[in-house]
């Protein structure tokens, strides 16, 4: 490996999937201001919208996530082109 290009500040970080509240710990250099207590130990927290525990590819379940009515916005936008 080349010297001087890899970060040195790896630490355990808690990643939380906000769609199903699953938490997992892994080493990361991600900067965050929030923390989360897991098993009595406080870790920096990174919030995720989707992870391996909720992604349809990994779970085998199709799940529709409609944030802020995206489908309704699309239908309203293109309703004028309907014959």
MARVEX-327490 format. One record per residue (C-alpha): residue number from 1; y, z, x. Coordinates in steps of 0.2 Angstrom, whole numbers, padded with zeros to 4 digits, always signed. Layout:
BEGIN
n: NUM py: Y pz: Z px: X $
...
***
This chain:
BEGIN
n: 1 py: +0000 pz: +0000 px: +0000 $
n: 2 py: +0018 pz: -0003 px: +0005 $
n: 3 py: +0028 pz: +0012 px: +0010 $
n: 4 py: +0043 pz: +0017 px: +0000 $
n: 5 py: +0041 pz: +0008 px: -0016 $
n: 6 py: +0030 pz: +0020 px: -0026 $
n: 7 py: +0037 pz: +0035 px: -0035 $
n: 8 py: +0033 pz: +0052 px: -0028 $
n: 9 py: +0037 pz: +0063 px: -0043 $
n: 10 py: +0021 pz: +0062 px: -0053 $
n: 11 py: +0018 pz: +0077 px: -0064 $
n: 12 py: +0008 pz: +0080 px: -0080 $
n: 13 py: +0018 pz: +0074 px: -0096 $
n: 14 py: +0013 pz: +0076 px: -0114 $
n: 15 py: +0013 pz: +0060 px: -0124 $
n: 16 py: +0014 pz: +0062 px: -0143 $
n: 17 py: +0009 pz: +0049 px: -0155 $
n: 18 py: +0022 pz: +0051 px: -0169 $
n: 19 py: +0012 pz: +0042 px: -0182 $
n: 20 py: -0003 pz: +0054 px: -0182 $
n: 21 py: +0003 pz: +0068 px: -0171 $
n: 22 py: -0010 pz: +0066 px: -0158 $
n: 23 py: -0005 pz: +0073 px: -0141 $
n: 24 py: -0013 pz: +0068 px: -0124 $
n: 25 py: -0008 pz: +0073 px: -0106 $
n: 26 py: -0007 pz: +0062 px: -0091 $
n: 27 py: +0002 pz: +0060 px: -0075 $
n: 28 py: +0019 pz: +0051 px: -0076 $
n: 29 py: +0036 pz: +0049 px: -0069 $
n: 30 py: +0044 pz: +0046 px: -0086 $
n: 31 py: +0061 pz: +0055 px: -0088 $
n: 32 py: +0063 pz: +0066 px: -0104 $
n: 33 py: +0074 pz: +0080 px: -0110 $
n: 34 py: +0061 pz: +0087 px: -0123 $
n: 35 py: +0046 pz: +0098 px: -0119 $
n: 36 py: +0031 pz: +0103 px: -0129 $
n: 37 py: +0019 pz: +0117 px: -0127 $
n: 38 py: +0001 pz: +0113 px: -0125 $
n: 39 py: -0012 pz: +0127 px: -0123 $
n: 40 py: +0001 pz: +0139 px: -0118 $
n: 41 py: +0009 pz: +0128 px: -0105 $
n: 42 py: +0025 pz: +0119 px: -0107 $
n: 43 py: +0025 pz: +0100 px: -0103 $
n: 44 py: +0039 pz: +0086 px: -0103 $
n: 45 py: +0037 pz: +0077 px: -0119 $
n: 46 py: +0037 pz: +0058 px: -0122 $
n: 47 py: +0036 pz: +0052 px: -0140 $
n: 48 py: +0027 pz: +0036 px: -0144 $
n: 49 py: +0027 pz: +0026 px: -0160 $
n: 50 py: +0009 pz: +0020 px: -0158 $
n: 51 py: -0004 pz: +0024 px: -0145 $
n: 52 py: -0023 pz: +0021 px: -0143 $
n: 53 py: -0027 pz: +0034 px: -0156 $
n: 54 py: -0017 pz: +0024 px: -0170 $
n: 55 py: -0017 pz: +0006 px: -0165 $
n: 56 py: -0027 pz: -0005 px: -0176 $
n: 57 py: -0036 pz: -0014 px: -0161 $
n: 58 py: -0043 pz: +0002 px: -0155 $
n: 59 py: -0046 pz: +0011 px: -0172 $
n: 60 py: -0053 pz: -0004 px: -0181 $
n: 61 py: -0043 pz: +0000 px: -0196 $
n: 62 py: -0029 pz: -0011 px: -0202 $
n: 63 py: -0013 pz: -0001 px: -0205 $
n: 64 py: +0003 pz: -0007 px: -0212 $
n: 65 py: +0018 pz: +0002 px: -0205 $
n: 66 py: +0034 pz: -0003 px: -0215 $
n: 67 py: +0049 pz: +0004 px: -0206 $
n: 68 py: +0065 pz: +0003 px: -0216 $
n: 69 py: +0059 pz: -0009 px: -0229 $
n: 70 py: +0056 pz: -0024 px: -0217 $
n: 71 py: +0045 pz: -0033 px: -0229 $
n: 72 py: +0057 pz: -0031 px: -0243 $
n: 73 py: +0072 pz: -0037 px: -0232 $
n: 74 py: +0061 pz: -0052 px: -0228 $
n: 75 py: +0057 pz: -0056 px: -0246 $
n: 76 py: +0075 pz: -0054 px: -0251 $
n: 77 py: +0081 pz: -0065 px: -0237 $
n: 78 py: +0070 pz: -0080 px: -0241 $
n: 79 py: +0069 pz: -0078 px: -0260 $
n: 80 py: +0083 pz: -0090 px: -0262 $
n: 81 py: +0072 pz: -0104 px: -0255 $
n: 82 py: +0059 pz: -0101 px: -0268 $
n: 83 py: +0056 pz: -0115 px: -0280 $
***
